[in-house]
Amino acid sequence: MEKVIKRDRKQVPFDEDKIKIALRKANAETKKAHRLTEEEITSIAEFIKNIDKKCLGVEAIQDIIVNKLVELNKPEIVSSYIQYRYIHKLRREANTTDDAIFDLLGGTSEYWNEENSNKDAKIVTVQRDYMAGIVSTDLTNRLLLPKDIVKAHQDGIIHFHDADYFGQNALHNCDLINLDDMLQNGTVVNGFKIDKPHWLSKATTIATQIITAVASSQYGGCSIDLGDLVPFVDSSRKKYIEIHLNRRNWFKRHFFKKYFIKKAYKYAEDDLKREIEASVQTFNYQINSMSTTNGQAPFITVFMYLNQRPELKHDHALLIEEFLKQRIIGMKNEEGVYITQAFPKLIYVLEEDNINEDSEYYYLTKLAAKCTAKRLVPDYISEKKMKELKKGDCYSVMGCRSALTPDRFSEKYGNIAKAKNYVEGKHKYSGRFNQGVVTISLPDVAFSSKGNMDAFWKIFDERLELCHRALRCRHERLKGKLSDMAPILWQYGALARLDKHEKIDELLYHGYSTISLGYAGLYECVKYMTGHSHTDNNGGKAFGLQVMQHMNDACNKWKAEEDIDYSIYGTPLESTTYKFAKCLKARFGADVFEKLDGHDRNYITNSYHVPVFENIDAFDKLALESEFQALSPGGAISYIETPNLQNNIEAVLEVIKFIYNNIMYAELNTKSDYCQKCGYDGEILLDDDLNWYCPQCGNRDKDFLNVARRTCGYIGQHYWNKGRTQEIKDRVLHLDNKEAE
């Protein structure tokens, strides 16, 4: 025999000494009376050397050795040798992380540098998180998940999200922080009690500390209601009034009393205005300067809904106005130039009091439109449409898009989270969370069916059940865990106020938390099966809606059987859009997309969205996608791509009004970039090789370009992988700018 085929399929020259070394090691683990002689060891090695074959695999050679040991009547050696093989097998399997870790630490890995557009993989805190994630993913793939689920994930049939955090057994996805309970009733952070604040400035500072602690105890996005800070506006006002009324010598002469009281109130309002400005600035600085345990700023969303506290609308408007004003200004980069920040994500609710020109708070909507044109946020939720879809309720999403299902547990189970601000008879949303996500690749279902409808539905159901089993793995990973594992979440108000050592299990059932069946590539699926886009009423749209309904039916069935709140989730897919595309090309041919629609690419379409390269009017797009958004109750967001609209705010306002009347949740993707070399403030472009460059000076050094793009709900600033970058380049405009021109 000349060569040996190794386990990685490489061929190397045969070396009989390696056989002798392995047998001697097995010998050493056996009692002397039962050991092989040196002559017997040499004989076995020579026998294999003289086998009349050009090459053999490692496993085949080891099987021959076992057979020769059996012929020599050496059962003890057989046992030692088999144990030796098993130990080495475990070592090989356990040592799957080295290459990935050294690849990361090398600092030049394309994968790690572009894996997450909100993380800089060159920073040590990010590297520490990624290293932990590599180990977690390894444990997940080898020990924690069934092999068929792992293989389906690796083949791009499904995507088991956040495997890099699954190794830790008490981490969940998104949540809506019960900030009101924590501020009004106190909380504990890092073992220290924090009492109710009495100034707005203190409340906002404590809020950022809570947000950072919460974000460090889970891996998804989190949200707060701005309305939970509103009561502290009046607390500060009253403090200032008291201060000014107690100033010496104001009331020496009685006839000046009314005058001085009026002055005191005016001075108090002036002081309050300054405190609001400072408080919002502190919030922005804190959120963007503090890092969570995963090495990045908290993925925080601020929900701005005037009707959340109708009795405090005036004070709520003061906070919303200041958040919008400061966001328009932006934050300074290292050069001291104001640029677009990524966080906090802002959501502005459109309602009767702010949507019409004669509405009391329409000035806020105009300010929001100006902010969107300049800085990409806020995004918009229609109170009108949300109440239609969510049983009369309007409430914040968790993070960028995860939506809770309407409260169905309170009436039967009451205050299972033991929240101190629980109101009987009122639906509860703050304090709830999402257990995790598993996404199905709809294009793979379609391509696997070869266009046969009966085969499609059969494969679809098989894949849905695979996702169901994977979701149950997520659920079981959380089940049985104690509140002590994340006190800020489970004991001190963010999600619950459970007792120490109490299991979190009740919060995993009855609809308190959701668990999400994600989906991606509806367009490619529909196009393959019908020959039409789902924008086409000639069969494509109807089939797309049928696919969506089928997933809802599956979730409703699982929910009824298990009392776990499964829901359909329009997956953002930041980097996985690239992975799914690569897997589809590997499974069905490199030309799979060219055959589909003549548009070769390295990405698939997010959720139900119209493909980025399809020309469609902004209003037609939003109207069409609203029908699909209604069938994605666990979360989804629509967008339109626009040019620079800073000189055309009227166009933004028209889109906003359309959103209010037609779709629950939508955003406008404007452009907000900056070149540090020449000071260009406009759109940084992509060339045909997907390299970013400044159109004014030609600068291509990404370290000196500030690029902000909506990636998947959030704004990304640390660049993207090739698939996502190509998707960004291919985006067509849905709204022109002719009026401004």
N, C-alpha and C positions, 0 to 999 in steps of 0.2 A: 504494500500500500504506500502510495506516495504522499497523499494530502488528506487533511482533515477538514470537514466542513463545520465551522463554528456556529454557534447559535444565532449570530447575526448574519449568517449565510456567507460570510467570507471564508475563503479557502487558504489554509496555511500548511507548510510542510509538516509531515508526520514526525513526531518526536517521541521515541519509545521511553525516554527518561521521564517524561511526564506521567506515564502509566506506572512506572516503578515508584515514583515519588508518592503517587496516590495510594498504591498498595502498601507501601511502608508506613504511611500515616494511619491507614486502617489497621495495620499490624500492631502499631504502638498502642492502640486502644483495645487490644485483645490479650487475654492471659497468655503467658509464654507457651504453655502446653499446646495451645491451639493455633499458634502463629504459623505463617508461611515461612519456608526457608528461602534464602536468597536465591537459590537455584530455581525454586518454583516461581518466584517473582519474575526472574529473567525469562523463564519458559513462557509465561503468559504474555509478556511484552513481545517476545520473539514471534509467538504464534500470531499475534495481531499484525505485527510488521509484515509477516509473510502471507497475509490474506491476499488472494488473487483479485483485488479490486483497486482501481485507480484512486478512489477516495471514499471515505465513510463519514457519516455525521457523528458528532460527539456522543449523542445519546445512544446510537447504535453500537459504538465502541464500548461504552459503559455496560450495555446489556451483554455483550460478548464476555466481558470480564466477569460479570456475575455468573454466567453460565459455566465458565472455566473453574470458578471457585466452587460451584456446586459439584462439578465432576471430580474435583480434588477432595470432596467431602470435608469442606471447611465452613460449616454453617455459622460459626462465630465470626469468621472473617467476612462472610456475606453480610451479616447483620451490621458489622462495623463499617463496611464499605457503603452499604445503602444509606446508613446514617450520615456518613461523610458526604455523599452526593446530596442528601436532603439539606444539610446545613449550608452547603455551597449554593444550593438553589435559593434558599431563603436570603442569603447574603446578596446574591445577584439581584433578586427582586427588591430587596430593601434599598439597594444602592442605585435607585433610579433618579435621584435628585441632584447628584453631583454636577452633571453637565449643565443642568438648568441653572443651578446656583452660580457656577463660575461664569456662565454666559451672562447672567444678570450683573454680576460684580465687575465684569470686564468693561461695562459701560458703553459698548459699541453695538449691542444687540438691537437689531431693528425691531424684533418682536417686543422686547421689554420697553424700549423707548417710545413705542407707539401703542402699547396695550391699552392705555387709559388716558384720554385727552385731558383729564384733570389731575394727573400725577406726573411728576418729573422723576424718572427712574434713576437719575444720576444722584439724587439726594439720599443721604444715608437713612433717614427715617422711612422713606418710601422703600428703599432696598430691604430694610428690616421687615417691613410688612410683606413684601413680595417673597422674601425667603421663607417666612412663616407660611405663606400661601402655597409655596412649592411643596413644602412638607405636608401640609393639609391635603393638597390635591393627590399626592402620592398615597397617603393613608386612605383617602376616599376611594381611589381607584382600586387599591389592592385589598382593602379590608372592610370598608364600610358599605359599599354598594354591591348589589348583585352584578355578576359579570355581564349579563346581557344588557343591563342598563348602561354600564361603563362602555361596552362596545358600541351601543347605539349612540351614545354621546360622542365617542371618538370618531364614528363614521358620519356624524352630522345629521343623523336621523332625528335625534332630539338634542336639546341642550340642557344639561343639568347646571343651572346657574350657580355661581359662587361656590364652586367646589373648593376653592382656596380658603373658604371659611367654614366648610362643613366639618372639618376635623375637630373644631371646637364644638362641643355639644350643646351650647346654650345660646347660639347667635341666630338672630332672625333677620328678616329683610327690612321693610319700611315701617314707619310708625307716625302717628299724629300725637305729638307730645301734649299731655294735659298740663300745659303751662299755668293755666288759671289755678288749678289745685295747688301746684307747687309754690306759686307766688303768694297766694292768699292764705295758705295753711302751713307754709314752711316745708322745707325739704332737708335732705342730708347729702352732701357731696364730699366724697373721700373721707367719710367718717366725721365730718363737722356739720353741726346744725346750722341751717340758714333760716332765720325768721322772716316773717313778712316785711318787705321793705315799705317805706313811707314816702319815698321820692321816686319820680319817674327815672331819674338817672341811675339810681341804685337798682331799680327793677330791671332795666335794660341790661345792665352789667351782669346781674344774676342770671338773666335769661340766656346770655351768651355762654356763661359757665355751664348752665344746665344743658344747653344744646351740645356743647363740646363733649360733656360727660356722656350724654345719651348716644351721640354719634359714635363714640368710642366703644359702646357696648352692643352695637349691632353693625350691620354692613350695608344697609340700604340708605335711602334718603329719609329725611324726617321733616316734619312741618310744624309750624306754630301758627296760631291765630293771632294776628296783630291786636285783635279786640281784647286779648287777655292782658295787654299792657295798658289799655285805655283807662281803666279806673285809676291808675297812678298819675294820669295827667291832672285829674281833679285833686288828688292828694297833694301834689306839688303846688297847685294853685292855692289851695287852702293854707298851706304852710307860708307861702309868700304873702298872702293877704294878712295873715296873723303877724308876720314880721313887720309889714309896713304900717299896720294899724297900731302897733305897739311902739313905734318910733317916738322918742321923747319930744315934748313941747308941741305936739300936733293939736292937742285939744285944750290948750290953755284958755282960748277964747271960744266960747260956746257957738257964736255965730259962724265960725269957720269949720264947724264939725262936718257938715255935709260936703263941703268942698274938699276937705282932707280925706274923707272916706272915699270920695270919687277918685281922688288922686291915688290913694292906696290901692284901689282895684286896678287902676291903669298901670301903676308900677308893677303890680303883681303879674298882670298879663304880659308885660314886657319881659319880666324875669322868666316867666313860664316859656315864652317863645324861645328865649336863649337856651333854656334847659332842654326843650324839645330838640332843638338843633344839635346841641352837644350830645344828647342821648342817642340820637339816630347815627351821628358820626361815630360815637363809641361803638355802637352795635356793628357798623360796617367794618371799622378797624379790627374789632375783636374777632369777628367771624372770619375775616380774611387773613389775619395774622396768627391765629391759633391753629395748631394742628391736632387732629385726632390721633388715636393710636395707629391708624393705618397710613399716617404720613401725609395727610391732605387736609384742606379746609373742610369743615362739616358740610355735607350735602343738605343744606337747609333751605326750605321754602317758607316764605312769609305770605300768609293768606290775608288779603285786605278786603273785608266784607262789612260795609257800613251797617247792614241790617242784622249783623250778629248781635249787636247791642243797640237796639233802636233808641233807647233812652239816653245814649251817650254819643249820638251821631256827630255832634259838633266837635267833640274832643277826638273822636276817631278820625274825622276828616283832617284835623291838625296833624296827626301822626302820618296818615297816608300822604298828605301833601309834602311833608318833609322828607319821607322816604323817596318819593318820586323826584323831588328837586335835587337831592344829593345824588341820586342815581344818574340823573342827566349830566351832572358835573363829572361823575366817574371817580376813579381813584388813581393816584399817581403811580407810575411805574418807577423802576430804579433810576430813570433819567429825570424824574420829576414831572413827566408829562401825564396829563389825565387820559386814562384809557378805560375801556369797558372791563368791569369786573365780572367774575362768574357768579359769585354768591353775595348775598342770598338771592335765590330765585324769587321773583315777585309774581304773585297772582292777584289780579284786580277783578273783582266781581262786578258785572254789569247788572244794574237793577233800575227800577223805575225812577228812583231819585237821582240818577246820574247819567241816564242814557239820552234823554231828550234835551234840546238846547234851552228849553225853559225850565229844566229840572234844577232843583236847589244846588245840587252838587255836580252839575255838568262841568264846572271849571276843573274838577279833579279828573274827569274823563279826558278833557283836552290836554291836561298835563300828562296823563298816562300815554296819550297818543304821541306827544312830543318825546316822551321818554322811550317809547318803543322804537320810534324812528331813529333815535340816537344810539340806544344801548340794548336793543333786542328784547327788553322786558319793560313792562310786565306782560305776562300772558293773561288770557281773558277767559273767565267762566261766566256763562249766562245764567243768572239766577232763574230766569223764566224757564229755560230748557232743562236745567238741572232739576228743578222741582217737578217737571213733567216726568223725568226719567227716574228720579230717586224718591218717589212716594211723598212728594211735598217738602222735601228737605233740601237745603243748600249747605254744603260743608266743604272743608278743604280736602284736597287729595293729599296722599302721603308721599312726600318727595316730588318727583317730576310728573307722575301720572297715576300712581297706584290709587285706586278708588275703593273705599270701604263700601260694603253693601249696606243698605238701610238697616238701622237697628231693629233686630227681631228677637233680642234676648231679654230686654229690660222687663217687659210685662210678665214674662214667665219666671225668669231667674233673678231679677232685681239687680242689685249693686254687687255683682260677682267680683269686680275689681276692688271693692271697698274704697272707692274714691270718696274724698271728703266733700267734693262739690257736686255729688250726684243729686239730681233732682228727679224725684219720682214722677213718672208720666211724661218726662221729656226724653226724646231720643238722645242716645249717647254716641259721640264719635271721637272726641278727644280721649286719648289713652288707649285707643285700639291700634292694631298692628297687622302686619302680613307675615306669614310663616315662611314663605319662600316661593320660588318660581321654577317651573320646568317648561321648556318651550318645544313645541312640535314644529318641524320643518314641513310646511304644507307643499312646497315644490317637490320634495322627495316623495311624498305620498303620491302626487300626480305622476311623476316620472316613473315611479316603480310600478304603477298600474298600466303603463304603456298605452294610456288613453282609453282603456276599457272601464266603463262606468261601474259595472258590478265589482270589478277588481278594486277600483278606487275606494268604494265605500267599505269593502272588506278590509283592505289595508289600513284605511283611515281608522276604523274601529280597533284594529290590532295596535296601531301606534298610540291611539288615545289611551288604551288600557296600559300600555307601556309607560306613558306619562303619568297615569293614575298611580301605578305602583311606585314610580320615582317620587311622586309627590307624597305618598304615604311614608317613604323613607325620610323625607324632610320632617313630616309631622312626628314620626316616631322618635326622631333625633331630639326633638324638643320635649316630648312627653316624659313626665316623671322628673323633670329638672326642678331644682329648688330655687326659691326666690333669692337665696343668698348669692347665687352666681352672678347677679347683676343688680345689686341693691337699688341703684338709682332708677332702674326700670320697674322692678317688681315690688319694692318695699317703700320707696320714698316718693311715689306719685307720678312719675313720668308715664307709666302704663297702669300701675296698680299700687295698692298699699297692703300687700299681703303680709302675713306674719313671717317672722324668721323661720326657716326650715320648712315653710309651706310650699307644696308643689304648685306649679303654674298651670296644671292640667286643665282646670275649668275654663281658663282663658283661651284654650285651643279649640273649644267646642262652642255650640249654640249660636254661632254667628258673631262672637265677640271679635275674633280675628279671622282674616281671610287666608286662603292659600291659592296660588294662581296657576292656571293652565295658560301659558303663553303661546302665541302663534306668530309665525313670520312667513312672509312671501305669499300672501293671498293672491296678489296680482299674478305671479308666475304660475301658481296652481291653476287659477281660472283660465289664464291664457292657454296653457297646455291642454286643458280638458275641453275647452269650448272654442278655441281659436280666437277669442275676443278678450279684450281688457274688461275688467269689472266696471269700467266707466261706460261701457257699451251696453245699451239696453237690449241689444240683440242677443240675449242669452247669457252674456258674461255677468252682468250685474245680478241677475236672478240666481245663477249658480253660486256666485260669491256669497250672497245672503243665505243661501241654503247651507253652504259650508259653515258659516258663522253660527247659524241656528243649531246645526248638528253638534258643534262643540258646546253650546249652551245646554243642549239637552243632556249631553253626557255629564256635565258638571252638576246639573240639577238632580240627576239620578244618583250620583255619588253623594251629594249633599243630603238627599232624603234618606239614604241608606246608612250614612255614617255620622250625621250631625256635625260635619266639618264643612266650613263655608268655602267650597271650591268656586272659583270665578274665572271668567275669561279675561285675559290680560293682553293688551296690544304691546308686545314686547319691544323695548327700545332698540336692543341689539347694537351696541356701539361697535365692538370688535367682532362679534359673532356673525354679523352680516357677511364679513369676509370669510370666516371659517366655513359657514354654510355654503357659500358660493364655491370655495375650493373643494369641498367634499362632493358637491353635486357634479363638478367637472371630473373628479376622480372616479365617481361611480357611474356617470352616464356619458362621459366623453367631454373633451376640452371645448367642443363646439356646441355644447348644450344650449347656451343662451343665444348664439347666432341662429341656431335652428328654431328657437322659440320665437324671437321677434327681430332678428337681424342686428341685435345690439349686444356685442360681446362686452363682458364686464366681470368684475371680481367682487360683486356684492349682490345680495338679494334685497328685495323691498321690505321695509319695516311694516309689520302688522297689516292693516287693511289699506295702507296709503296708496294713492295713485303713484305709479313709478316716477322717479324724479325727472326722467327724460321725456315724459309724455306732456305735450302741450295742452293745457287746459286753463280756462279762465279761473281767476281766484274765487269768484262767487259760485261758479259751477262746481269747483273742487270742494269747497266747504259744504255746499248743499248735498252733494253726493256722499261725502264721507260722513256726514251726520247720521245717515241711515246705518252705516256700519258701526259708527261709534256707539249707537244705541244698543248694539249687540255685543259690545265689549265692556260689560259693566264693571269688571275688575280693574279697569284702567285703560286709557287711550288718550291721545292728543293729536289734533290735526294742525297743519301749518300751511301757510302760503309763503312762497319765496318772492321777495320784492327787491327792487333796486333801492338806492339811497332815497328815502322819502323825507329827509329833514326839511326840504323846501316845499313839501306837499302834504302837510298835516291833514288837510281836508280828505285826502285819499285814505289815510289811516283811519280817520273817524268814520268814513263810510264803511270800511271793512269791520270796524268795531260794532257799528250798528247792525250790520248783517249778522255778525256772530251772535249778538243778543237775541235776534229773532229766529236763528236757524240752527245753531250748533252749540252743544254744551261747553266745549273746551277747545280753544284754538290759540294759535300764536302766529306772529309775523316774523319771518327770518329776514332781517335787514343786514346790512354790512357795517362793521365798526372796527376797523383795523388801523394800525399805525406803524410807520417805518422809522426806526430810531436813527437811521443813517442820514436821511434827508428831511425828516419831519413831515412826510406825506401822511395825510389823514383822510383815508378813503378805503377802497377795496383792494386788498392784497390779492394778486391773481395766481392762478395755477397754469403752468405750461403743459405741453403735451406729454411730458415725462413725469408729470405730477409733482413738480418742484415749485415751491412758493417763491414769488418774486415781487418786488416793488415796481409798479408800472412807471414810476417817476424817475428813480435813480438806478433801477435794475438790481438792487440789493437782494441776494439770495441766501444770506446768512440768517438762519432761523433764530439764532440767538439775539438778533437785532431786529426782529419783526414781531409785532404784537398782533396775532391773528385770533379773532373770536368768531366761532361758528356754532350754531345750534347743532349738536350732535345727535342727541336722542332725548330731548326734553330739557336737558341742562345745556349751558354754554360751555364748550370746550376751548382750552387755550394752549394745550401742550402737544398739539398736532395729533395725527391719526395714522392708522395703518393704511396700506395701499388700497384696500378695498373701500374703506370709508372715505379716503381722500378722493378716489375716483368718483364715488357717489356725490361728494360735495361739488366736484368739477362739473358733473353731468346735470346738476340741478338747473332747470329752466325757470325763468321768471313767470309768475302767475298774474302779475300786475305790472302794467307799464307805468311810465312817468310822463306821459305826453302833456298832461295838464300843466305840470310844473315846468316842463321844457318850453 
